[in-house]
Amino acid sequence: MSRQVSRTAKSIVAFLALTLVASCGTLPRSGPNKREIYAGSVINGGDAFIVSVNPRVTAATAVTPALGFSSEFRNASALGADTIRPGDTLGLIIYENVEDGLLTNAGASASLIDEVQVDSAGMIFIPYAGRLRAAGNTPEALRRIITQRLDEQTPDPQVVVRRLAGNGATVSVVGGAGAQGVFPIERPTRTLTAMIAAAGGVAISPEIALVNVSRGARTETAYLSDLYKNPSMDIALRDGDTIYIEQDTRAFTVLGATGAQNRMEFETEVISAIEALAQVGGLNANLANPTGVFVFRNEPEEIAEAVMGRDDLTGTQRLVYVLDLTEPNGMFDARDFIIRDGDTIYVTEAPIVAWNRSVAAIFGSLGQIRSAATTVGG
């Protein structure tokens, strides 16, 4: 009788265990499988368009950050190191080729006009020459202007102009520079890259360094690497400019059957899907399904329409891009597909992994069942 009870108990426990495993829905795993992702597509009643990556899709989605300086910044001429500015104090000596000159005292051939300050409007006043614009001119340019004005009053005047005091033009360098501070615009440091070099270069990776230039109420941004690739981006500086160097904050997330699951920052200005996977150690050889590499992204309307070949979409669209690394051109497509800020890359598990997990769960449960049944049956 006890043996019959033991067999009955084992059968009941085994049946309950198998029923539990079969009805549990999903076993522990890193995320949805390939079939479940496709089930969420628009054609299946979901809210995401699922698109296989090919050269046409790669070209339509190859959008990189539109950074760079405007023509107003790029066309500004280099500022002279000796340019006169409001607040500067000037000294003038005027020689007249007559015994009784306009500005000279009796018996003197020269007149010293000392400590002429440039007012906030950039102007100075010289007797018989009138009110003149000094700011923006070099001492040599101002000398010619004064000479021309006085030449109408006295024959062949000779003028000497020199700056007595004044800090000259300066810029502020802050952020991720080698040295932060206020630096003068001098002959060797009239351009942006020269000033950055004078400030000790950058203390962050040059590949992801952003250079912001604030001029008045306007701020424009460019990648540091672009300043060297495109010489027109190496703009001339202006008095009062602020140069702020910061690290690129763009990032993407990698999940699923990869070497690591993490939020990753961009290590270069442009990064491809292959490079993004490489940053986390590539696919997990024991888990990954190379036919199911997905990129989840919210696409602007115009890009979504280009990808889908439609003109009836409205607003931002959810797109899921599929990369099959086993296809003949799969690796090339992944190499050319550009990852953008905020993307989520998800690698599905191979079907055999789910099968092995189910088998392990069943036989693991059966082992526990046998132990329990033995205990129950005595």
Solvent accessible surface area in square Angstrom, and as a share of the most:
residue,aa,sasa,rsa
1,M,184,0.82
2,S,80,0.52
3,R,191,0.70
4,Q,108,0.48
5,V,77,0.44
6,S,19,0.12
7,R,149,0.54
8,T,69,0.40
9,A,14,0.11
10,K,87,0.37
11,S,70,0.45
12,I,93,0.47
13,V,41,0.23
14,A,28,0.21
15,F,138,0.58
16,L,107,0.53
17,A,16,0.12
18,L,83,0.41
19,T,64,0.37
20,L,125,0.62
21,V,27,0.15
22,A,89,0.69
23,S,79,0.51
24,C,63,0.38
25,G,69,0.66
26,T,82,0.48
27,L,36,0.18
28,P,110,0.69
29,R,79,0.29
30,S,48,0.31
31,G,23,0.23
32,P,61,0.38
33,N,45,0.23
34,K,62,0.26
35,R,168,0.61
36,E,55,0.25
37,I,16,0.08
38,Y,79,0.30
39,A,58,0.45
40,G,33,0.32
41,S,6,0.04
42,V,58,0.34
43,I,159,0.81
44,N,88,0.45
45,G,74,0.71
46,G,29,0.28
47,D,90,0.47
48,A,13,0.10
49,F,23,0.09
50,I,38,0.19
51,V,17,0.10
52,S,72,0.46
53,V,12,0.07
54,N,57,0.29
55,P,98,0.61
56,R,127,0.46
57,V,0,0.00
58,T,15,0.09
59,A,78,0.60
60,A,28,0.22
61,T,0,0.00
62,A,51,0.40
63,V,66,0.38
64,T,66,0.38
65,P,49,0.31
66,A,108,0.84
67,L,70,0.35
68,G,26,0.25
69,F,6,0.03
70,S,31,0.20
71,S,60,0.39
72,E,109,0.49
73,F,3,0.01
74,R,89,0.32
75,N,116,0.60
76,A,26,0.20
77,S,81,0.52
78,A,59,0.45
79,L,26,0.13
80,G,16,0.16
81,A,34,0.27
82,D,61,0.32
83,T,9,0.05
84,I,0,0.00
85,R,20,0.07
86,P,71,0.45
87,G,40,0.39
88,D,4,0.02
89,T,24,0.14
90,L,0,0.00
91,G,0,0.00
92,L,0,0.00
93,I,41,0.21
94,I,0,0.00
95,Y,92,0.35
96,E,9,0.04
97,N,107,0.55
98,V,57,0.33
99,E,160,0.72
100,D,127,0.66
101,G,11,0.11
102,L,64,0.32
103,L,32,0.16
104,T,13,0.07
105,N,120,0.62
106,A,102,0.79
107,G,87,0.84
108,A,38,0.29
109,S,71,0.46
110,A,34,0.27
111,S,16,0.10
112,L,112,0.56
113,I,33,0.17
114,D,75,0.39
115,E,129,0.58
116,V,20,0.11
117,Q,119,0.53
118,V,2,0.01
119,D,51,0.26
120,S,110,0.71
121,A,55,0.43
122,G,0,0.00
123,M,35,0.16
124,I,4,0.02
125,F,128,0.53
126,I,0,0.00
127,P,51,0.32
128,Y,119,0.45
129,A,6,0.05
130,G,23,0.22
131,R,130,0.48
132,L,4,0.02
133,R,129,0.47
134,A,0,0.00
135,A,15,0.12
136,G,60,0.58
137,N,35,0.18
138,T,42,0.24
139,P,24,0.15
140,E,83,0.37
141,A,20,0.15
142,L,0,0.00
143,R,73,0.27
144,R,132,0.48
145,I,61,0.31
146,I,0,0.00
147,T,32,0.18
148,Q,129,0.57
149,R,97,0.36
150,L,1,0.00
151,D,79,0.41
152,E,134,0.60
153,Q,94,0.42
154,T,5,0.03
155,P,76,0.47
156,D,79,0.41
157,P,3,0.02
158,Q,92,0.41
159,V,6,0.03
160,V,63,0.36
161,V,15,0.09
162,R,107,0.39
163,R,66,0.24
164,L,67,0.33
165,A,55,0.43
166,G,41,0.39
167,N,144,0.74
168,G,19,0.18
169,A,3,0.03
170,T,37,0.22
171,V,2,0.01
172,S,35,0.23
173,V,0,0.00
174,V,55,0.31
175,G,25,0.24
176,G,17,0.16
177,A,8,0.06
178,G,46,0.44
179,A,49,0.38
180,Q,115,0.51
181,G,29,0.28
182,V,103,0.59
183,F,41,0.17
184,P,62,0.39
185,I,5,0.03
186,E,88,0.40
187,R,165,0.60
188,P,104,0.65
189,T,18,0.10
190,R,50,0.18
191,T,43,0.25
192,L,0,0.00
193,T,19,0.11
194,A,29,0.23
195,M,0,0.00
196,I,4,0.02
197,A,70,0.54
198,A,54,0.42
199,A,0,0.00
200,G,52,0.50
201,G,21,0.20
202,V,34,0.19
203,A,78,0.61
204,I,41,0.21
205,S,53,0.34
206,P,80,0.50
207,E,86,0.39
208,I,15,0.08
209,A,0,0.00
210,L,20,0.10
211,V,0,0.00
212,N,16,0.08
213,V,0,0.00
214,S,36,0.23
215,R,47,0.17
216,G,82,0.79
217,A,119,0.92
218,R,102,0.37
219,T,81,0.47
220,E,21,0.10
221,T,29,0.17
222,A,0,0.00
223,Y,4,0.01
224,L,8,0.04
225,S,19,0.12
226,D,32,0.16
227,L,3,0.02
228,Y,137,0.52
229,K,146,0.62
230,N,62,0.32
231,P,105,0.66
232,S,55,0.35
233,M,30,0.13
234,D,39,0.20
235,I,3,0.01
236,A,9,0.07
237,L,0,0.00
238,R,59,0.22
239,D,72,0.37
240,G,56,0.54
241,D,1,0.01
242,T,48,0.28
243,I,0,0.00
244,Y,92,0.35
245,I,1,0.01
246,E,53,0.24
247,Q,68,0.30
248,D,4,0.02
249,T,108,0.63
250,R,32,0.12
251,A,5,0.04
252,F,2,0.01
253,T,42,0.25
254,V,0,0.00
255,L,73,0.36
256,G,2,0.02
257,A,3,0.02
258,T,9,0.05
259,G,51,0.49
260,A,48,0.37
261,Q,96,0.43
262,N,84,0.43
263,R,149,0.54
264,M,34,0.15
265,E,80,0.36
266,F,1,0.00
267,E,102,0.46
268,T,52,0.30
269,E,34,0.15
270,V,59,0.34
271,I,4,0.02
272,S,7,0.05
273,A,1,0.01
274,I,47,0.24
275,E,86,0.39
276,A,0,0.00
277,L,7,0.03
278,A,68,0.53
279,Q,42,0.19
280,V,8,0.05
281,G,62,0.60
282,G,19,0.19
283,L,51,0.25
284,N,44,0.23
285,A,106,0.82
286,N,130,0.67
287,L,58,0.29
288,A,14,0.11
289,N,14,0.07
290,P,50,0.31
291,T,37,0.22
292,G,0,0.00
293,V,0,0.00
294,F,0,0.00
295,V,0,0.00
296,F,68,0.28
297,R,18,0.07
298,N,102,0.52
299,E,0,0.00
300,P,51,0.32
301,E,63,0.28
302,E,119,0.54
303,I,20,0.10
304,A,0,0.00
305,E,34,0.15
306,A,53,0.41
307,V,2,0.01
308,M,54,0.24
309,G,66,0.63
310,R,98,0.36
311,D,129,0.67
312,D,92,0.48
313,L,16,0.08
314,T,118,0.69
315,G,31,0.30
316,T,90,0.53
317,Q,31,0.14
318,R,140,0.51
319,L,1,0.01
320,V,6,0.03
321,Y,0,0.00
322,V,10,0.06
323,L,3,0.01
324,D,35,0.18
325,L,25,0.13
326,T,82,0.48
327,E,90,0.41
328,P,128,0.81
329,N,91,0.46
330,G,2,0.02
331,M,105,0.47
332,F,112,0.47
333,D,15,0.08
334,A,0,0.00
335,R,131,0.48
336,D,60,0.31
337,F,0,0.00
338,I,27,0.14
339,I,2,0.01
340,R,37,0.13
341,D,87,0.45
342,G,61,0.59
343,D,2,0.01
344,T,38,0.22
345,I,1,0.00
346,Y,12,0.05
347,V,0,0.00
348,T,0,0.00
349,E,26,0.12
350,A,20,0.16
351,P,103,0.65
352,I,100,0.51
353,V,14,0.08
354,A,48,0.37
355,W,163,0.57
356,N,82,0.42
357,R,63,0.23
358,S,34,0.22
359,V,46,0.27
360,A,66,0.51
361,A,32,0.25
362,I,52,0.26
363,F,125,0.52
364,G,38,0.36
365,S,28,0.18
366,L,34,0.17
367,G,35,0.33
368,Q,134,0.60
369,I,15,0.07
370,R,148,0.54
371,S,72,0.47
372,A,44,0.34
373,A,0,0.00
374,T,82,0.48
375,T,109,0.63
376,V,93,0.53
377,G,22,0.21
378,G,100,0.96
